Amino acid sequence: MQALLVLNLIVPIIMITVGAALKKHPVSDINSGNGYCTPASRKSEAHWEYAQQMAPERFILLGKWLSLAEIALSLILFVFHVYAPYSVMTGSCLGFLWLGYAFYDTDKRIKERFADRG
């Protein structure tokens, strides 16, 4: 049952993989719907270029931190003999909250960067 705890690493692995893919193959077309595509990043061409440059770095960094947090959480839950499905559910909730924070943080940084320009 402890093998189920590996499921907690799915979200951070996806974050790191997507960040690496966006870093290796940046999207230049704002109208393609690909890349880091949020309302904040689509405001202008300058917003778009900054978002495509900054978002992959943020997702890789936050994905690495999430990996460490998920491993620590899994170890703690394993030591306290928490029922595996509860551990997976806890880890999944942490992963999705962290993913939401990654989008929030990236959009916040885009808005801060262009706050004085309107």
C-alpha positions as CSV (number, residue, x, y, z in Angstrom):
1,M,0.0,0.0,0.0
2,Q,3.0,2.3,0.6
3,A,3.6,2.2,-3.2
4,L,0.5,4.2,-3.6
5,L,2.3,7.1,-2.1
6,V,4.3,7.4,-5.3
7,L,1.1,8.9,-6.8
8,N,1.8,12.0,-4.7
9,L,4.7,12.7,-7.1
10,I,2.6,13.0,-10.2
11,V,1.8,16.7,-9.9
12,P,5.4,17.8,-9.2
13,I,6.7,15.6,-12.1
14,I,4.2,17.1,-14.5
15,M,5.1,20.7,-13.3
16,I,8.8,20.1,-13.9
17,T,8.1,18.4,-17.3
18,V,5.8,21.1,-18.6
19,G,8.2,23.8,-17.4
20,A,11.1,22.1,-19.1
21,A,9.1,21.6,-22.3
22,L,8.1,25.3,-22.3
23,K,11.7,26.3,-21.7
24,K,13.0,24.2,-24.5
25,H,10.3,25.1,-27.0
26,P,9.0,28.6,-26.2
27,V,5.8,29.6,-27.8
28,S,6.0,32.9,-29.8
29,D,2.5,33.1,-31.2
30,I,0.1,34.7,-28.7
31,N,-2.9,33.5,-30.7
32,S,-1.9,29.8,-30.7
33,G,-3.4,29.0,-27.3
34,N,-0.2,27.2,-26.4
35,G,2.4,28.1,-23.8
36,Y,1.6,29.9,-20.5
37,C,-1.7,31.3,-21.7
38,T,-3.7,33.2,-19.1
39,P,-5.5,36.6,-19.3
40,A,-2.5,38.3,-17.6
41,S,-0.1,36.9,-20.2
42,R,-2.3,37.8,-23.2
43,K,-2.7,41.5,-22.4
44,S,0.1,42.5,-24.9
45,E,3.0,41.1,-26.8
46,A,5.4,42.3,-24.0
47,H,3.3,40.5,-21.4
48,W,3.3,37.4,-23.5
49,E,7.1,37.4,-24.1
50,Y,7.8,38.0,-20.4
51,A,5.4,35.2,-19.4
52,Q,6.9,32.7,-21.8
53,Q,10.3,33.5,-20.4
54,M,9.4,33.5,-16.7
55,A,6.7,30.8,-16.4
56,P,8.8,27.8,-17.2
57,E,11.4,28.8,-14.6
58,R,8.7,29.3,-11.9
59,F,7.1,25.9,-12.7
60,I,10.4,24.1,-12.6
61,L,11.4,25.7,-9.3
62,L,8.0,25.2,-7.7
63,G,7.8,21.7,-9.0
64,K,11.1,20.9,-7.3
65,W,10.0,22.4,-4.0
66,L,6.7,20.5,-4.3
67,S,8.6,17.2,-4.8
68,L,10.5,17.8,-1.6
69,A,7.3,18.7,0.3
70,E,5.5,15.6,-1.1
71,I,8.4,13.3,-0.1
72,A,8.5,14.7,3.4
73,L,4.7,14.5,3.7
74,S,4.7,10.9,2.5
75,L,7.5,9.9,4.9
76,I,5.7,11.5,7.8
77,L,2.4,9.9,6.9
78,F,4.2,6.5,6.5
79,V,5.9,6.8,9.9
80,F,2.5,7.5,11.5
81,H,0.9,4.6,9.6
82,V,-1.8,6.7,8.0
83,Y,-4.1,4.7,5.7
84,A,-2.6,4.9,2.2
85,P,-5.7,6.3,0.4
86,Y,-5.8,9.1,3.0
87,S,-2.1,9.8,2.4
88,V,-2.7,9.9,-1.4
89,M,-5.7,12.2,-1.0
90,T,-3.7,14.5,1.3
91,G,-0.8,14.5,-1.1
92,S,-3.0,15.2,-4.1
93,C,-4.7,18.1,-2.3
94,L,-1.3,19.5,-1.5
95,G,-0.2,19.1,-5.1
96,F,-3.2,20.8,-6.7
97,L,-3.1,23.6,-4.2
98,W,0.6,24.1,-5.0
99,L,-0.2,24.0,-8.7
100,G,-2.8,26.7,-8.2
101,Y,-0.3,28.7,-6.3
102,A,2.2,28.4,-9.2
103,F,-0.4,30.0,-11.6
104,Y,-1.3,32.6,-9.1
105,D,2.4,33.5,-8.4
106,T,3.3,33.6,-12.1
107,D,0.3,35.9,-12.9
108,K,1.1,38.1,-9.9
109,R,4.7,38.5,-11.1
110,I,3.5,39.4,-14.6
111,K,1.2,42.1,-13.2
112,E,3.9,43.5,-11.0
113,R,6.3,43.7,-13.8
114,F,3.9,45.7,-15.9
115,A,2.1,47.6,-13.2
116,D,3.6,51.0,-14.0
117,R,2.9,50.6,-17.7
118,G,-0.8,49.9,-17.4
